[in-house]
Structures are given as structure tokens and as C-alpha cells.
Amino acid sequence: MTAAATKNISSTDTLTAAMNPSRVLMAAGGTGGHVYPAIAIADEFVAHNPKINLLFVGTRDRMEWETVPKHGYKIRSIWISGLHRRLTIQNLLFPLKLLVSIIQSFFILRSFRPDLVIACGGFASGPIGWMAVKLGIPLILQEQNSFPGVTNRMLGKHASLIFTAFDDAKTHFPIDKVRLTGNPVRSTLQKTDRPAALKIFGFSDDKPVLLVLGGSGGARAINERMVLALDELHNVMNLQLIWQCGESYYDGLIRRIKTKNYPNLRLVKFIDDMPPAYGAADLVVTRAGAGTCSELMNIGQPAILIPSPNVAGNHQEKNARSLTSTGAAILLKEENLADEFIPNINNLIFDSERLDAMSEAMLNLAKPDAAVQIIREILTYVKQHQNEQ
């Protein structure tokens, strides 16, 4: 990669084009917590300018490779992956993957020539964001969690704007660049009305519905607890169950569970169409990823939150506490699943007054216009930048 090539990409023409962005590159991947906010921002860009040219960058082996095209956007891949907590072949390959991904990012940026790059976290954001900075392309970050991921923390000092969902995140970034907007949620995310939602799942209206989620990839601890609790929840408490277990766990669970013995159980790998699931559910049991928390707030969905203990800075517990402190949710630590899982569900799911109060508290925390505010802030930045030229 030559200095001449770099100079060509970061020319005055590119910076001038950024005054009226018509080509925007979105970098996001790994989990739904990164991908869905990026899609929500892209949707809002399209609503503002239907002619805008949007391109996503992600990885082929993670959920974005299928999810992004389903929402109507093009996506290109780079080779990057995350580091494992133990010594693996993947870790040994990481330096090579990073180098290749940086080179791939250069050629993607050169061919697409974006006016702006918006990095929403995940593996792909690092190489793309770093190369955008080197090429003089304005970089904008969207951080979903109270404790930012390592990629966004590294890129923060180089970004033009940084959008956060939790006030605590500002301590990790240059304060003058931070805008507290909340997490953008897909505009299509609405609760399906309950009768229609129950019909979709083949449920009756005389039994409560419990929705169990483990994040986009599933959660082993939640799945294992559900296996042990299934008889109690289904046969004793007489609940109707929607259980998203994650693709990597599905086949093993099917072998362990005789689903025909549980007629009111819907065991699925992944729920792409969430409105019916939320519409049917009286209560949700879920991880406390930022994207999920934002969805729960925006639709007013009562929840038991089980933060993952295996995340940077324990950020899921911090996310959860911001909801539980207002009475919108219940915090259940993974270490207490054995003793508290069933009692927490039993105490909540039959208490309609408390569920209503939790729903109202969730709605009071919501920032439903986050994507609109993000686009407004970006356009304001663009206009100010134009006036400075």
C-alpha cells in the first residue's frame, strides 16, 4: 500500500463529498447487538435519502452475512475474527487475519469510496475503522454498551462523532465527541397484537407465555437451566414456552428433549421475526446485551435479565442494573440460576399488576427516536464541516 495510493483516497474530492453524504459504509458484526443497531441506522438513512448508497462490511461466518441481505443491504466480507480466551489455532492465526483484513479494508474503501464510515462494533469495525482514519474518511462510532468494547475504545480518539446508549460510556471517550442518543432499534420492531401473535405460535389465550432468549448465538447456561426446568415450567406451572436456544445448541437439545412430550413448547434456533414473539410473551428471560435491553425498553417488555459473565468490563450486568434500578426488570446472576430461576419466573408471570408496572417502567426508559437523532447529529456535523471548508 503506497503513500501515493493513500493520498489518492484521502483527496480533497473525498472530503468535499462528505459534506453531502451519499455513500455510507457500515461496519458491524459478530452479534445482533452490533448488527441490528447498524441496520436501524441504515434504515433511517434510507428514510432520509432513498437514493443513498449503503454498503455493510462484516464476516462470512457470523450472523451479519445472512441478516444484512435479508434487510435489503449489500455486504462485503473481511477475514478478521475475535481472540479466544485460551490458546487456539485461531489465536495463532490472528496476526495474519488482521493484516489480511486491513488490506481487504483498504481495497473495499478504495472501490466503494464512502463519504462516511460508521462503525457499530464487532470484529469488522476495527480494520475498517482504522483504515478509514488512515485514508482521511470521517469515522463515526456507535457504542451500544455502558462499557465500550476494545475496538471502539481504540478508535474513539480518531472518530468525528461517538454515539452512546448509556451515560457511563462517555468516560471512555473524548467527551466533546460523545452524544448520548440511546441504541437505535429497527423501525419494524413492534409488538404483534396478542391474539395474532398467539395464533402464529399455535398458543391459547388462557395460559401465560414465557419467552426465553440467549442472545443471537444462544447461551449455554440458560439452555442447561431450561432443560432442567422444562417439566416444572411446562407441566406444573402450565406455561406456554418460546425458547430460542441458538443454532449451535439446537441439534444437541433436540436429541436430549422429547419435544412431542411438550406440546406447548416452541424450541427454535433463532427468531428473526421478533414482533410475534414479543407480542405473545407475558415475560422474557434473556441476556442483557445492549441491543436486547433497548428493544425491551422500546416495546415495554417486562424481563428477567441474566447478564453474561463472559463479556468485557462486565458490561451486561451494568446494562441490566440500569433497568433494574427503575423496576423495569429483575436481575438474576448466572451463578444463582440453580436456585432462583424458577422462583423468579413463578413470582412474576402470574402477577399481572407487577408486569404492567414493569412494562411502564421500561417505556419510561425508552429512546425510540435514537436512529433519527443519530442521523440528525451526523447531518449537523456534515453541515458544520462544510462551513469550515
PyMOL commands that set and color helices and strands:
alter all, ss='L'
color gray80, all
select helices_A, chain A and resi 3-9+12-17+32-48+64-70+89-112+125-134+150-158+167-172+175-177+194-201+220-236+247-256+259-261+274-280+290-299+312-324+334-349+352-365+370-388
alter helices_A, ss='H'
color red, helices_A
select strands_A, chain A and resi 23-27+53-58+74-77+116-119+139-143+161-164+178-180+209-212+240-244+265-268+283-286+303-305+329-331
alter strands_A, ss='S'
color yellow, strands_A
deselect
rebuild
show_as cartoon
